[in-house]
Amino acid sequence: MGQGWSWSGFVDYLFNPYILSGAVTTLWLTLAAIAGGLVVGCALALARLSSRRWVAGPAHFYIWVFRGTPLLVQLIIIYTGLPQLGLKLSVIESALLGLILNEAAYLAEIVRGGIQSISAGQTNAARAVGFSSAQTMRYIVMPQAMRLIVPTLGNSINGLLKTTSITSVISMEELLRRTQVLIQEKFMVLELFVVAAIYYLLMTTAWDFIQRRIERHYGRAYGNASAPVVPAEPALEQR
């Protein structure tokens, strides 16, 4: 304590396997949470768009609850509250469940907003040329909605990479938690936090590069996209 900055300590921990393992944990937590969140979020988005109130109502309530309460509180309830009801989860299970449930609420609104941005005229035209509801969603609505969904989804993934640090409060062995453990042992507070910051910066920068490529892909014109859409295009253009 109070010895000032240590370059040797900084360099040593910059490539420390214990820290690297924590960064890997942060990455797979992010990937698992976004995958699970997308599955639940898409289901919630479709439920919110349903004309049946008994379907849309619970979905709206779920989104209201999980967007209106902090992730930290949700994690504590899952990890320490559920065991009181007879459901005991491990640290990893609690962290994954909390991240997925929380992320799903936000992703549901992103997907719903993208779908609703497509004019009703296009879906009506697709129905007029014989497309089913599933075909309309797959070939007409989603290819266009993805242009709006992808940038916002990419920003959510960027944020989730950093949000995983909150799971350290329930002792999840991710990057921040392992940094804190080393700080308690080595007392290199600034050096280790700077190392953690560099890892977060590298991960978010790498994702920014991937996101730009994905956005360029969905931003291209797709006049001759997939075969099932081709017969319907002239009819859609005439409308």
Secondary structure, DSSP 8 states (H G I E B T S, - for coil): ------HHHHHHHHT-HHHHHHHHHHHHHHHHHHHHHHHHHHHHHHHHT-S-HHHHHHHHHHHHHHHHS-HHHHHHIIIIIGGGGT----HHHHHHHHHHHHHHHHHHHHHHHHHHTS-HHHHHHHHHTT--HHHIIIIIIHHHHHHHHHHHHHHHHHHHHHHGGGGGGGT--SHHHHHHHHHHHH--HHHHHHHHHHHHHHHHHHHHHHHHHHHHHHHS--TT--GGGGGGHHHHHH-
